[in-house]
Amino acid sequence: MHCRTCRQAILGDEVVAHIRKLVDAAPPLSQELIAALRPILTNPARRGMSAPCTGPNGRGCLNPPSTDAP
């Protein structure tokens, strides 16, 4: 499952719609801020590669953690 789909499933349609409404109402970012954030938000070593969403437990975003004892 793609991360966007995971977030949609976890948050629900109403919350996602509310977030999008807030984002649309926000003022545009300045070019200086965009330039400052670009190195932080990009990863040149993985450019063009889409990593699968594995979640914190390595088994997928919506899979619960394993209860198996190590």
HTML snippet that shows the backbone in 3Dmol.js (N, CA, C, O; Angstrom):
<script src="https://3Dmol.org/build/3Dmol-min.js"></script>
<div id="view" style="width:600px;height:400px;position:relative"></div>
<script>
const pdb = `
ATOM      1  N   MET A   1       0.850  -1.174   0.000  1.00  0.00           N
ATOM      2  CA  MET A   1       0.000   0.000   0.000  1.00  0.00           C
ATOM      3  C   MET A   1       0.899   1.240   0.000  1.00  0.00           C
ATOM      4  O   MET A   1       1.893   1.288   0.724  1.00  0.00           O
ATOM      5  N   HIS A   2       0.557   2.215  -0.790  1.00  0.00           N
ATOM      6  CA  HIS A   2       1.333   3.445  -0.877  1.00  0.00           C
ATOM      7  C   HIS A   2       1.071   4.302   0.366  1.00  0.00           C
ATOM      8  O   HIS A   2      -0.016   4.245   0.942  1.00  0.00           O
ATOM      9  N   CYS A   3       2.050   5.081   0.770  1.00  0.00           N
ATOM     10  CA  CYS A   3       1.941   5.887   1.988  1.00  0.00           C
ATOM     11  C   CYS A   3       0.736   6.818   1.970  1.00  0.00           C
ATOM     12  O   CYS A   3       0.076   6.986   2.995  1.00  0.00           O
ATOM     13  N   ARG A   4       0.437   7.430   0.819  1.00  0.00           N
ATOM     14  CA  ARG A   4      -0.723   8.319   0.726  1.00  0.00           C
ATOM     15  C   ARG A   4      -2.000   7.554   1.044  1.00  0.00           C
ATOM     16  O   ARG A   4      -2.880   8.063   1.737  1.00  0.00           O
ATOM     17  N   THR A   5      -2.095   6.340   0.538  1.00  0.00           N
ATOM     18  CA  THR A   5      -3.257   5.501   0.797  1.00  0.00           C
ATOM     19  C   THR A   5      -3.324   5.142   2.276  1.00  0.00           C
ATOM     20  O   THR A   5      -4.407   5.111   2.861  1.00  0.00           O
ATOM     21  N   CYS A   6      -2.176   4.871   2.878  1.00  0.00           N
ATOM     22  CA  CYS A   6      -2.124   4.566   4.311  1.00  0.00           C
ATOM     23  C   CYS A   6      -2.643   5.739   5.125  1.00  0.00           C
ATOM     24  O   CYS A   6      -3.484   5.569   6.007  1.00  0.00           O
ATOM     25  N   ARG A   7      -2.135   6.937   4.824  1.00  0.00           N
ATOM     26  CA  ARG A   7      -2.577   8.126   5.560  1.00  0.00           C
ATOM     27  C   ARG A   7      -4.078   8.344   5.402  1.00  0.00           C
ATOM     28  O   ARG A   7      -4.772   8.651   6.370  1.00  0.00           O
ATOM     29  N   GLN A   8      -4.576   8.182   4.171  1.00  0.00           N
ATOM     30  CA  GLN A   8      -6.008   8.356   3.913  1.00  0.00           C
ATOM     31  C   GLN A   8      -6.818   7.368   4.746  1.00  0.00           C
ATOM     32  O   GLN A   8      -7.840   7.735   5.326  1.00  0.00           O
ATOM     33  N   ALA A   9      -6.365   6.116   4.806  1.00  0.00           N
ATOM     34  CA  ALA A   9      -7.085   5.088   5.559  1.00  0.00           C
ATOM     35  C   ALA A   9      -7.049   5.362   7.060  1.00  0.00           C
ATOM     36  O   ALA A   9      -8.035   5.135   7.762  1.00  0.00           O
ATOM     37  N   ILE A  10      -5.922   5.844   7.542  1.00  0.00           N
ATOM     38  CA  ILE A  10      -5.781   6.098   8.980  1.00  0.00           C
ATOM     39  C   ILE A  10      -6.554   7.345   9.401  1.00  0.00           C
ATOM     40  O   ILE A  10      -7.268   7.326  10.403  1.00  0.00           O
ATOM     41  N   LEU A  11      -6.411   8.429   8.636  1.00  0.00           N
ATOM     42  CA  LEU A  11      -7.020   9.706   9.021  1.00  0.00           C
ATOM     43  C   LEU A  11      -8.500   9.788   8.675  1.00  0.00           C
ATOM     44  O   LEU A  11      -9.277  10.384   9.421  1.00  0.00           O
ATOM     45  N   GLY A  12      -8.889   9.211   7.580  1.00  0.00           N
ATOM     46  CA  GLY A  12     -10.274   9.295   7.129  1.00  0.00           C
ATOM     47  C   GLY A  12     -10.470  10.469   6.187  1.00  0.00           C
ATOM     48  O   GLY A  12      -9.702  11.431   6.197  1.00  0.00           O
ATOM     49  N   ASP A  13     -11.514  10.373   5.372  1.00  0.00           N
ATOM     50  CA  ASP A  13     -11.769  11.371   4.335  1.00  0.00           C
ATOM     51  C   ASP A  13     -12.025  12.767   4.893  1.00  0.00           C
ATOM     52  O   ASP A  13     -11.551  13.751   4.324  1.00  0.00           O
ATOM     53  N   GLU A  14     -12.759  12.869   5.987  1.00  0.00           N
ATOM     54  CA  GLU A  14     -13.087  14.191   6.542  1.00  0.00           C
ATOM     55  C   GLU A  14     -11.842  14.924   7.037  1.00  0.00           C
ATOM     56  O   GLU A  14     -11.690  16.121   6.790  1.00  0.00           O
ATOM     57  N   VAL A  15     -10.962  14.228   7.725  1.00  0.00           N
ATOM     58  CA  VAL A  15      -9.741  14.848   8.242  1.00  0.00           C
ATOM     59  C   VAL A  15      -8.847  15.275   7.093  1.00  0.00           C
ATOM     60  O   VAL A  15      -8.296  16.376   7.115  1.00  0.00           O
ATOM     61  N   VAL A  16      -8.694  14.419   6.087  1.00  0.00           N
ATOM     62  CA  VAL A  16      -7.869  14.765   4.935  1.00  0.00           C
ATOM     63  C   VAL A  16      -8.446  15.986   4.218  1.00  0.00           C
ATOM     64  O   VAL A  16      -7.692  16.871   3.812  1.00  0.00           O
ATOM     65  N   ALA A  17      -9.760  16.049   4.056  1.00  0.00           N
ATOM     66  CA  ALA A  17     -10.395  17.206   3.421  1.00  0.00           C
ATOM     67  C   ALA A  17     -10.150  18.472   4.244  1.00  0.00           C
ATOM     68  O   ALA A  17      -9.908  19.539   3.679  1.00  0.00           O
ATOM     69  N   HIS A  18     -10.210  18.362   5.561  1.00  0.00           N
ATOM     70  CA  HIS A  18      -9.949  19.517   6.437  1.00  0.00           C
ATOM     71  C   HIS A  18      -8.498  19.993   6.298  1.00  0.00           C
ATOM     72  O   HIS A  18      -8.243  21.194   6.213  1.00  0.00           O
ATOM     73  N   ILE A  19      -7.570  19.069   6.276  1.00  0.00           N
ATOM     74  CA  ILE A  19      -6.154  19.416   6.117  1.00  0.00           C
ATOM     75  C   ILE A  19      -5.935  20.108   4.777  1.00  0.00           C
ATOM     76  O   ILE A  19      -5.241  21.122   4.708  1.00  0.00           O
ATOM     77  N   ARG A  20      -6.523  19.568   3.716  1.00  0.00           N
ATOM     78  CA  ARG A  20      -6.364  20.181   2.388  1.00  0.00           C
ATOM     79  C   ARG A  20      -6.948  21.587   2.357  1.00  0.00           C
ATOM     80  O   ARG A  20      -6.396  22.475   1.707  1.00  0.00           O
ATOM     81  N   LYS A  21      -8.053  21.793   3.049  1.00  0.00           N
ATOM     82  CA  LYS A  21      -8.661  23.130   3.115  1.00  0.00           C
ATOM     83  C   LYS A  21      -7.717  24.099   3.809  1.00  0.00           C
ATOM     84  O   LYS A  21      -7.567  25.234   3.355  1.00  0.00           O
ATOM     85  N   LEU A  22      -7.075  23.683   4.899  1.00  0.00           N
ATOM     86  CA  LEU A  22      -6.124  24.536   5.608  1.00  0.00           C
ATOM     87  C   LEU A  22      -4.903  24.843   4.745  1.00  0.00           C
ATOM     88  O   LEU A  22      -4.411  25.971   4.735  1.00  0.00           O
ATOM     89  N   VAL A  23      -4.421  23.845   4.029  1.00  0.00           N
ATOM     90  CA  VAL A  23      -3.264  24.041   3.159  1.00  0.00           C
ATOM     91  C   VAL A  23      -3.606  25.019   2.041  1.00  0.00           C
ATOM     92  O   VAL A  23      -2.806  25.897   1.717  1.00  0.00           O
ATOM     93  N   ASP A  24      -4.780  24.872   1.459  1.00  0.00           N
ATOM     94  CA  ASP A  24      -5.196  25.780   0.383  1.00  0.00           C
ATOM     95  C   ASP A  24      -5.324  27.223   0.867  1.00  0.00           C
ATOM     96  O   ASP A  24      -5.116  28.153   0.088  1.00  0.00           O
ATOM     97  N   ALA A  25      -5.662  27.421   2.142  1.00  0.00           N
ATOM     98  CA  ALA A  25      -5.840  28.764   2.696  1.00  0.00           C
ATOM     99  C   ALA A  25      -4.518  29.405   3.120  1.00  0.00           C
ATOM    100  O   ALA A  25      -4.463  30.612   3.357  1.00  0.00           O
ATOM    101  N   ALA A  26      -3.461  28.612   3.216  1.00  0.00           N
ATOM    102  CA  ALA A  26      -2.164  29.137   3.657  1.00  0.00           C
ATOM    103  C   ALA A  26      -1.555  30.023   2.573  1.00  0.00           C
ATOM    104  O   ALA A  26      -1.764  29.783   1.384  1.00  0.00           O
ATOM    105  N   PRO A  27      -0.799  31.050   2.981  1.00  0.00           N
ATOM    106  CA  PRO A  27      -0.156  31.908   1.983  1.00  0.00           C
ATOM    107  C   PRO A  27       0.941  31.128   1.246  1.00  0.00           C
ATOM    108  O   PRO A  27       1.488  30.164   1.782  1.00  0.00           O
ATOM    109  N   PRO A  28       1.254  31.546   0.027  1.00  0.00           N
ATOM    110  CA  PRO A  28       2.304  30.847  -0.718  1.00  0.00           C
ATOM    111  C   PRO A  28       3.664  31.020  -0.050  1.00  0.00           C
ATOM    112  O   PRO A  28       3.915  32.026   0.613  1.00  0.00           O
ATOM    113  N   LEU A  29       4.538  30.031  -0.229  1.00  0.00           N
ATOM    114  CA  LEU A  29       5.881  30.091   0.344  1.00  0.00           C
ATOM    115  C   LEU A  29       6.755  31.028  -0.483  1.00  0.00           C
ATOM    116  O   LEU A  29       6.610  31.120  -1.702  1.00  0.00           O
ATOM    117  N   SER A  30       7.647  31.709   0.187  1.00  0.00           N
ATOM    118  CA  SER A  30       8.589  32.574  -0.519  1.00  0.00           C
ATOM    119  C   SER A  30       9.627  31.714  -1.229  1.00  0.00           C
ATOM    120  O   SER A  30       9.864  30.569  -0.842  1.00  0.00           O
ATOM    121  N   GLN A  31      10.245  32.267  -2.268  1.00  0.00           N
ATOM    122  CA  GLN A  31      11.284  31.536  -2.988  1.00  0.00           C
ATOM    123  C   GLN A  31      12.482  31.234  -2.084  1.00  0.00           C
ATOM    124  O   GLN A  31      13.138  30.205  -2.243  1.00  0.00           O
ATOM    125  N   GLU A  32      12.766  32.131  -1.139  1.00  0.00           N
ATOM    126  CA  GLU A  32      13.870  31.909  -0.204  1.00  0.00           C
ATOM    127  C   GLU A  32      13.591  30.707   0.691  1.00  0.00           C
ATOM    128  O   GLU A  32      14.478  29.889   0.938  1.00  0.00           O
ATOM    129  N   LEU A  33      12.362  30.605   1.173  1.00  0.00           N
ATOM    130  CA  LEU A  33      12.002  29.478   2.031  1.00  0.00           C
ATOM    131  C   LEU A  33      12.030  28.174   1.239  1.00  0.00           C
ATOM    132  O   LEU A  33      12.505  27.152   1.734  1.00  0.00           O
ATOM    133  N   ILE A  34      11.527  28.210   0.026  1.00  0.00           N
ATOM    134  CA  ILE A  34      11.559  27.017  -0.821  1.00  0.00           C
ATOM    135  C   ILE A  34      12.998  26.566  -1.039  1.00  0.00           C
ATOM    136  O   ILE A  34      13.306  25.378  -0.939  1.00  0.00           O
ATOM    137  N   ALA A  35      13.882  27.527  -1.339  1.00  0.00           N
ATOM    138  CA  ALA A  35      15.292  27.186  -1.559  1.00  0.00           C
ATOM    139  C   ALA A  35      15.926  26.614  -0.297  1.00  0.00           C
ATOM    140  O   ALA A  35      16.756  25.709  -0.386  1.00  0.00           O
ATOM    141  N   ALA A  36      15.553  27.122   0.873  1.00  0.00           N
ATOM    142  CA  ALA A  36      16.112  26.625   2.132  1.00  0.00           C
ATOM    143  C   ALA A  36      15.591  25.222   2.459  1.00  0.00           C
ATOM    144  O   ALA A  36      16.325  24.402   3.011  1.00  0.00           O
ATOM    145  N   LEU A  37      14.335  24.944   2.123  1.00  0.00           N
ATOM    146  CA  LEU A  37      13.746  23.648   2.440  1.00  0.00           C
ATOM    147  C   LEU A  37      14.102  22.558   1.435  1.00  0.00           C
ATOM    148  O   LEU A  37      14.107  21.375   1.777  1.00  0.00           O
ATOM    149  N   ARG A  38      14.398  22.949   0.203  1.00  0.00           N
ATOM    150  CA  ARG A  38      14.653  21.958  -0.840  1.00  0.00           C
ATOM    151  C   ARG A  38      15.718  20.930  -0.447  1.00  0.00           C
ATOM    152  O   ARG A  38      15.477  19.736  -0.626  1.00  0.00           O
ATOM    153  N   PRO A  39      16.883  21.327   0.079  1.00  0.00           N
ATOM    154  CA  PRO A  39      17.879  20.305   0.446  1.00  0.00           C
ATOM    155  C   PRO A  39      17.404  19.381   1.570  1.00  0.00           C
ATOM    156  O   PRO A  39      17.815  18.223   1.642  1.00  0.00           O
ATOM    157  N   ILE A  40      16.559  19.885   2.422  1.00  0.00           N
ATOM    158  CA  ILE A  40      16.059  19.074   3.528  1.00  0.00           C
ATOM    159  C   ILE A  40      15.042  18.058   3.030  1.00  0.00           C
ATOM    160  O   ILE A  40      15.022  16.914   3.485  1.00  0.00           O
ATOM    161  N   LEU A  41      14.198  18.479   2.095  1.00  0.00           N
ATOM    162  CA  LEU A  41      13.086  17.636   1.653  1.00  0.00           C
ATOM    163  C   LEU A  41      13.412  16.738   0.474  1.00  0.00           C
ATOM    164  O   LEU A  41      12.586  15.919   0.072  1.00  0.00           O
ATOM    165  N   THR A  42      14.585  16.879  -0.075  1.00  0.00           N
ATOM    166  CA  THR A  42      14.963  16.016  -1.195  1.00  0.00           C
ATOM    167  C   THR A  42      16.104  15.106  -0.769  1.00  0.00           C
ATOM    168  O   THR A  42      16.875  15.418   0.139  1.00  0.00           O
ATOM    169  N   ASN A  43      16.186  13.986  -1.445  1.00  0.00           N
ATOM    170  CA  ASN A  43      17.244  13.024  -1.156  1.00  0.00           C
ATOM    171  C   ASN A  43      17.867  12.637  -2.491  1.00  0.00           C
ATOM    172  O   ASN A  43      17.400  11.695  -3.132  1.00  0.00           O
ATOM    173  N   PRO A  44      18.915  13.344  -2.928  1.00  0.00           N
ATOM    174  CA  PRO A  44      19.471  13.101  -4.256  1.00  0.00           C
ATOM    175  C   PRO A  44      19.917  11.653  -4.488  1.00  0.00           C
ATOM    176  O   PRO A  44      19.889  11.183  -5.626  1.00  0.00           O
ATOM    177  N   ALA A  45      20.313  10.959  -3.467  1.00  0.00           N
ATOM    178  CA  ALA A  45      20.773   9.581  -3.638  1.00  0.00           C
ATOM    179  C   ALA A  45      19.641   8.652  -4.036  1.00  0.00           C
ATOM    180  O   ALA A  45      19.885   7.612  -4.648  1.00  0.00           O
ATOM    181  N   ARG A  46      18.427   9.000  -3.705  1.00  0.00           N
ATOM    182  CA  ARG A  46      17.281   8.145  -4.012  1.00  0.00           C
ATOM    183  C   ARG A  46      16.319   8.816  -4.997  1.00  0.00           C
ATOM    184  O   ARG A  46      15.168   8.396  -5.111  1.00  0.00           O
ATOM    185  N   ARG A  47      16.772   9.849  -5.706  1.00  0.00           N
ATOM    186  CA  ARG A  47      15.907  10.576  -6.626  1.00  0.00           C
ATOM    187  C   ARG A  47      15.303   9.620  -7.645  1.00  0.00           C
ATOM    188  O   ARG A  47      16.004   8.803  -8.241  1.00  0.00           O
ATOM    189  N   GLY A  48      14.005   9.732  -7.834  1.00  0.00           N
ATOM    190  CA  GLY A  48      13.326   8.910  -8.819  1.00  0.00           C
ATOM    191  C   GLY A  48      12.938   7.531  -8.328  1.00  0.00           C
ATOM    192  O   GLY A  48      12.249   6.797  -9.036  1.00  0.00           O
ATOM    193  N   MET A  49      13.362   7.169  -7.143  1.00  0.00           N
ATOM    194  CA  MET A  49      13.018   5.858  -6.603  1.00  0.00           C
ATOM    195  C   MET A  49      11.910   6.027  -5.572  1.00  0.00           C
ATOM    196  O   MET A  49      11.983   6.915  -4.723  1.00  0.00           O
ATOM    197  N   SER A  50      10.925   5.217  -5.636  1.00  0.00           N
ATOM    198  CA  SER A  50       9.839   5.258  -4.674  1.00  0.00           C
ATOM    199  C   SER A  50       9.963   4.053  -3.751  1.00  0.00           C
ATOM    200  O   SER A  50       9.785   2.910  -4.171  1.00  0.00           O
ATOM    201  N   ALA A  51      10.266   4.324  -2.507  1.00  0.00           N
ATOM    202  CA  ALA A  51      10.413   3.234  -1.545  1.00  0.00           C
ATOM    203  C   ALA A  51       9.028   2.753  -1.111  1.00  0.00           C
ATOM    204  O   ALA A  51       8.131   3.576  -0.929  1.00  0.00           O
ATOM    205  N   PRO A  52       8.834   1.465  -0.945  1.00  0.00           N
ATOM    206  CA  PRO A  52       7.544   0.966  -0.477  1.00  0.00           C
ATOM    207  C   PRO A  52       7.293   1.401   0.969  1.00  0.00           C
ATOM    208  O   PRO A  52       8.224   1.561   1.758  1.00  0.00           O
ATOM    209  N   CYS A  53       6.066   1.578   1.279  1.00  0.00           N
ATOM    210  CA  CYS A  53       5.696   1.962   2.637  1.00  0.00           C
ATOM    211  C   CYS A  53       5.720   0.705   3.501  1.00  0.00           C
ATOM    212  O   CYS A  53       4.907  -0.200   3.311  1.00  0.00           O
ATOM    213  N   THR A  54       6.643   0.650   4.437  1.00  0.00           N
ATOM    214  CA  THR A  54       6.742  -0.538   5.279  1.00  0.00           C
ATOM    215  C   THR A  54       6.282  -0.277   6.709  1.00  0.00           C
ATOM    216  O   THR A  54       6.079  -1.225   7.468  1.00  0.00           O
ATOM    217  N   GLY A  55       6.117   0.964   7.085  1.00  0.00           N
ATOM    218  CA  GLY A  55       5.679   1.269   8.437  1.00  0.00           C
ATOM    219  C   GLY A  55       6.771   1.024   9.455  1.00  0.00           C
ATOM    220  O   GLY A  55       7.824   0.487   9.111  1.00  0.00           O
ATOM    221  N   PRO A  56       6.545   1.406  10.702  1.00  0.00           N
ATOM    222  CA  PRO A  56       7.565   1.297  11.733  1.00  0.00           C
ATOM    223  C   PRO A  56       7.929  -0.135  12.091  1.00  0.00           C
ATOM    224  O   PRO A  56       9.018  -0.384  12.609  1.00  0.00           O
ATOM    225  N   ASN A  57       7.032  -1.079  11.824  1.00  0.00           N
ATOM    226  CA  ASN A  57       7.320  -2.462  12.191  1.00  0.00           C
ATOM    227  C   ASN A  57       7.870  -3.272  11.022  1.00  0.00           C
ATOM    228  O   ASN A  57       8.133  -4.466  11.165  1.00  0.00           O
ATOM    229  N   GLY A  58       8.050  -2.615   9.838  1.00  0.00           N
ATOM    230  CA  GLY A  58       8.605  -3.292   8.688  1.00  0.00           C
ATOM    231  C   GLY A  58       7.647  -4.241   7.990  1.00  0.00           C
ATOM    232  O   GLY A  58       8.060  -4.999   7.113  1.00  0.00           O
ATOM    233  N   ARG A  59       6.369  -4.213   8.367  1.00  0.00           N
ATOM    234  CA  ARG A  59       5.406  -5.154   7.797  1.00  0.00           C
ATOM    235  C   ARG A  59       4.274  -4.459   7.059  1.00  0.00           C
ATOM    236  O   ARG A  59       3.308  -5.123   6.683  1.00  0.00           O
ATOM    237  N   GLY A  60       4.349  -3.155   6.837  1.00  0.00           N
ATOM    238  CA  GLY A  60       3.272  -2.427   6.172  1.00  0.00           C
ATOM    239  C   GLY A  60       2.639  -1.454   7.128  1.00  0.00           C
ATOM    240  O   GLY A  60       2.572  -1.704   8.332  1.00  0.00           O
ATOM    241  N   CYS A  61       2.179  -0.354   6.602  1.00  0.00           N
ATOM    242  CA  CYS A  61       1.655   0.726   7.443  1.00  0.00           C
ATOM    243  C   CYS A  61       0.499   0.302   8.336  1.00  0.00           C
ATOM    244  O   CYS A  61       0.421   0.717   9.493  1.00  0.00           O
ATOM    245  N   LEU A  62      -0.380  -0.503   7.817  1.00  0.00           N
ATOM    246  CA  LEU A  62      -1.589  -0.832   8.577  1.00  0.00           C
ATOM    247  C   LEU A  62      -1.507  -2.163   9.307  1.00  0.00           C
ATOM    248  O   LEU A  62      -2.472  -2.584   9.945  1.00  0.00           O
ATOM    249  N   ASN A  63      -0.359  -2.827   9.218  1.00  0.00           N
ATOM    250  CA  ASN A  63      -0.218  -4.102   9.935  1.00  0.00           C
ATOM    251  C   ASN A  63       0.145  -3.841  11.385  1.00  0.00           C
ATOM    252  O   ASN A  63       1.046  -3.049  11.661  1.00  0.00           O
ATOM    253  N   PRO A  64      -0.535  -4.488  12.311  1.00  0.00           N
ATOM    254  CA  PRO A  64      -0.173  -4.291  13.724  1.00  0.00           C
ATOM    255  C   PRO A  64       1.167  -4.918  14.035  1.00  0.00           C
ATOM    256  O   PRO A  64       1.599  -5.831  13.333  1.00  0.00           O
ATOM    257  N   PRO A  65       1.837  -4.443  15.081  1.00  0.00           N
ATOM    258  CA  PRO A  65       3.113  -5.040  15.449  1.00  0.00           C
ATOM    259  C   PRO A  65       2.943  -6.512  15.823  1.00  0.00           C
ATOM    260  O   PRO A  65       1.896  -6.933  16.313  1.00  0.00           O
ATOM    261  N   SER A  66       3.972  -7.253  15.583  1.00  0.00           N
ATOM    262  CA  SER A  66       3.931  -8.677  15.902  1.00  0.00           C
ATOM    263  C   SER A  66       3.903  -8.871  17.401  1.00  0.00           C
ATOM    264  O   SER A  66       4.554  -8.140  18.147  1.00  0.00           O
ATOM    265  N   THR A  67       3.141  -9.865  17.836  1.00  0.00           N
ATOM    266  CA  THR A  67       3.102 -10.195  19.278  1.00  0.00           C
ATOM    267  C   THR A  67       3.964 -11.420  19.559  1.00  0.00           C
ATOM    268  O   THR A  67       4.018 -11.906  20.689  1.00  0.00           O
ATOM    269  N   ASP A  68       4.642 -11.919  18.516  1.00  0.00           N
ATOM    270  CA  ASP A  68       5.509 -13.083  18.703  1.00  0.00           C
ATOM    271  C   ASP A  68       6.710 -12.702  19.582  1.00  0.00           C
ATOM    272  O   ASP A  68       7.329 -11.656  19.388  1.00  0.00           O
ATOM    273  N   ALA A  69       7.014 -13.545  20.518  1.00  0.00           N
ATOM    274  CA  ALA A  69       8.182 -13.302  21.367  1.00  0.00           C
ATOM    275  C   ALA A  69       9.457 -13.582  20.571  1.00  0.00           C
ATOM    276  O   ALA A  69       9.500 -14.529  19.787  1.00  0.00           O
ATOM    277  N   PRO A  70      10.492 -12.765  20.768  1.00  0.00           N
ATOM    278  CA  PRO A  70      11.744 -13.008  20.027  1.00  0.00           C
ATOM    279  C   PRO A  70      12.453 -14.268  20.463  1.00  0.00           C
ATOM    280  O   PRO A  70      13.512 -14.596  19.929  1.00  0.00           O
TER     281      PRO A  70
END
`;
const viewer = $3Dmol.createViewer("view");
viewer.addModel(pdb, "pdb");
viewer.setStyle({}, {cartoon: {color: "spectrum"}});
viewer.zoomTo();
viewer.render();
</script>
